[in-house]
């Protein structure tokens, strides 16, 4: 029974070993750069979506009409609740 499914052995010759190391370094570098590119694309997408959401929320708030009321007027939503007190004995 084999211990490993895939064994990677570096070559024995000096030139072949140097080429093997350079190709490995190139592959790792390409993967690293690809990861950085994906990270920045995701970061830009998140920032753009967040900005669009903030602009939409701001647009909704800006569309509410405010009118000038006097100082004795309380603005807002309210409910009138009528409570009847029981008569005193």
KEKE-3310 file (N, C-alpha, C; in steps of 0.2 Angstrom, whole numbers, plus 5000, padded with zeros to 4 digits):
npx = (5004:5003:5010:5009:4999:5004:5020:5032:5047:5061:5072:5088:5099:5109:5105:5092:5086:5087:5079:5067:5065:5063:5052:5042:5042:5037:5024:5019:5020:5011:4999:4998:4997:4985:4976:4977:4972:4959:4955:4955:4946:4934:4934:4932:4919:4911:4913:4907:4894:4890:4891:4881:4870:4870:4867:4855:4847:4849:4843:4830:4827:4828:4817:4806:4794:4796:4787:4786:4782:4773:4780:4773:4768:4769:4778:4776:4772:4757:4746:4730:4724:4710:4706:4695:4691:4686:4671:4671:4667)
npy = (4994:5011:5025:5039:5048:5056:5061:5073:5075:5084:5088:5081:5087:5102:5113:5109:5108:5122:5128:5121:5126:5140:5139:5134:5145:5155:5150:5150:5164:5169:5164:5171:5184:5183:5180:5193:5201:5196:5199:5213:5216:5211:5219:5232:5230:5228:5241:5249:5244:5247:5261:5264:5259:5267:5280:5277:5276:5289:5296:5292:5298:5311:5314:5315:5327:5341:5353:5369:5371:5379:5383:5377:5366:5348:5337:5322:5304:5299:5292:5294:5290:5286:5286:5281:5286:5277:5281:5290:5284)
npz = (5000:4996:5003:5000:4988:4978:4974:4974:4968:4967:4953:4949:4943:4942:4933:4930:4942:4946:4936:4939:4952:4949:4941:4950:4959:4950:4948:4961:4963:4953:4958:4970:4966:4959:4969:4976:4967:4966:4979:4979:4969:4975:4987:4981:4975:4986:4992:4982:4982:4995:4995:4985:4992:5003:4996:4991:5003:5008:4998:5000:5012:5009:5001:5009:5014:5023:5033:5039:5055:5069:5085:5095:5090:5089:5080:5072:5073:5081:5093:5098:5113:5122:5138:5150:5166:5180:5189:5204:5220)
capx = (5000:5007:5009:5007:4997:5008:5026:5035:5054:5065:5077:5095:5104:5109:5101:5086:5084:5086:5073:5061:5063:5060:5045:5038:5042:5033:5018:5017:5019:5005:4993:4998:4994:4978:4973:4977:4967:4952:4953:4954:4939:4929:4934:4929:4912:4908:4912:4902:4887:4888:4889:4874:4864:4869:4864:4847:4844:4849:4838:4823:4826:4828:4811:4801:4793:4795:4784:4787:4776:4775:4784:4768:4766:4773:4777:4777:4766:4755:4739:4726:4721:4705:4705:4689:4692:4680:4668:4673:4661)
capy = (5000:5017:5030:5045:5047:5060:5063:5078:5075:5089:5085:5080:5091:5109:5117:5107:5110:5129:5129:5119:5131:5146:5138:5134:5152:5158:5148:5153:5171:5170:5162:5176:5190:5182:5181:5200:5204:5194:5203:5220:5216:5210:5225:5237:5228:5229:5248:5252:5242:5250:5268:5264:5258:5274:5285:5276:5278:5296:5298:5291:5302:5318:5315:5317:5334:5344:5359:5373:5372:5383:5380:5374:5360:5343:5334:5315:5300:5298:5289:5296:5284:5288:5281:5284:5284:5275:5286:5289:5281)
capz = (5000:4995:5009:4997:4982:4974:4977:4970:4969:4963:4949:4952:4939:4944:4929:4930:4949:4946:4932:4943:4958:4946:4939:4956:4961:4946:4949:4968:4962:4949:4963:4975:4962:4957:4975:4978:4962:4968:4985:4977:4966:4980:4991:4977:4974:4993:4993:4978:4984:5001:4993:4982:4997:5007:4992:4991:5009:5008:4993:5003:5018:5006:4998:5014:5014:5030:5033:5045:5060:5075:5091:5099:5086:5090:5074:5072:5073:5088:5093:5104:5117:5127:5144:5155:5173:5184:5193:5211:5224)
cpx = (5004:5005:5006:5004:5001:5014:5030:5042:5057:5070:5084:5100:5103:5105:5094:5083:5083:5080:5066:5060:5060:5053:5040:5037:5037:5026:5015:5015:5012:4999:4992:4995:4987:4974:4972:4972:4960:4950:4951:4947:4933:4928:4930:4921:4909:4908:4907:4895:4885:4887:4883:4869:4864:4866:4857:4844:4844:4844:4831:4822:4825:4821:4805:4801:4792:4792:4786:4781:4778:4778:4779:4765:4771:4772:4779:4771:4764:4748:4736:4722:4716:4704:4700:4691:4685:4677:4670:4666:4659)
cpy = (5006:5022:5037:5044:5051:5063:5067:5078:5080:5086:5085:5085:5098:5113:5115:5109:5118:5131:5127:5124:5138:5145:5137:5141:5156:5156:5150:5161:5173:5169:5168:5182:5189:5183:5189:5203:5203:5198:5210:5221:5216:5216:5231:5236:5230:5237:5251:5250:5246:5258:5268:5263:5264:5279:5284:5278:5285:5299:5298:5296:5309:5319:5316:5325:5336:5351:5363:5374:5376:5379:5376:5367:5354:5338:5326:5311:5299:5295:5292:5290:5287:5283:5285:5281:5282:5280:5285:5287:5287)
cpz = (5000:5001:5006:4990:4976:4977:4972:4972:4965:4959:4952:4949:4942:4940:4929:4937:4949:4942:4936:4949:4955:4943:4945:4959:4957:4947:4956:4967:4958:4954:4968:4972:4961:4964:4977:4973:4964:4974:4983:4973:4970:4985:4987:4976:4980:4994:4989:4980:4990:5000:4990:4987:5001:5003:4991:4997:5010:5004:4996:5008:5015:5003:5003:5015:5021:5029:5039:5049:5066:5080:5095:5096:5087:5084:5075:5072:5080:5087:5099:5107:5122:5132:5149:5162:5176:5188:5201:5215:5229)
residu = (UNK:UNK:UNK:UNK:UNK:UNK:UNK:UNK:UNK:UNK:UNK:UNK:UNK:UNK:UNK:UNK:UNK:UNK:UNK:UNK:UNK:UNK:UNK:UNK:UNK:UNK:UNK:UNK:UNK:UNK:UNK:UNK:UNK:UNK:UNK:UNK:UNK:UNK:UNK:UNK:UNK:UNK:UNK:UNK:UNK:UNK:UNK:UNK:UNK:UNK:UNK:UNK:UNK:UNK:UNK:UNK:UNK:UNK:UNK:UNK:UNK:UNK:UNK:UNK:UNK:UNK:UNK:UNK:UNK:UNK:UNK:UNK:UNK:UNK:UNK:UNK:UNK:UNK:UNK:UNK:UNK:UNK:UNK:UNK:UNK:UNK:UNK:UNK:UNK)
# end
